[in-house]
Amino acid sequence: MIINITIDGPSGSGKSTIAKAISKDLGITYLDTGAMYRGVAYYVISKGIDPSDEKGVLGILDDIKMDIIYKDGEQKIIICNQDVTPYIREHNISMAASTVSKKPAVRLKLVELQRKIASQTDCVIDGRDIGSYVLPNAKYKFYMTASAEERAKRRHKELLEKGKDIGYEEVLEDIKKRDIQDSTRAFAPLVVPEGAVVVDTTNMTIDQVLKYIKERIC
Ligand code: DC
């Protein structure tokens, strides 16, 4: 039987760090669904379309042929045969991804691919709506969170390490805006999924979170 582990939560809650560690420990696939929305956002912007332009985005949606591949254990987002992975972590793509992800047609397209992958392989899959909408019957469901200030601190540090000096206040504001946009959209918003174990990571180390989650899986 295929095993799916879902991890939902707001940006900066530590989902991807934990999901990667679990995937490595258990030898199962890690599917980062945020990267898929980021890929769409990047493609939309590269075509000169404003991510909030409903007609513009829907007009090119059918052109987006997305493939997910793994190279040296890393997930790559391929759109129309181009690896867009190097570009999707830019600061402006975060909000653009949140904006394109509000559109049900965008979500339905990506959810179809997510469900297909999850039905074929044991995986840990993170996002905003995985345990609530994409895979409500997953065997293990988690919801990770942390205070907005702590999440902004982590994201700010991550950006600095990449040589991007975006002020802490701007990062915090961006996180709060995205929280609102992701949790108030009409279709498949960010919620605590029914039956999910909630983990508040504000005052926890990565090792503590990992231990806590692994104890509930094995
Ligand atoms: O996890 P992330 O920061 O890479 O996600 C970028 C945006 O994509 C996020 O602000 C909302 C959207 N997203 C979503 O709506 N549903 C998902 N399952 C994953 C991400």
Residues whose N, C-alpha, C, O or C-beta is under 5 A from the ligand:
A	BS01	DC	S11 T33 G34 A35 Y37 S94 A97 S98 S101 D126 G127 R128 D129 R178 D182
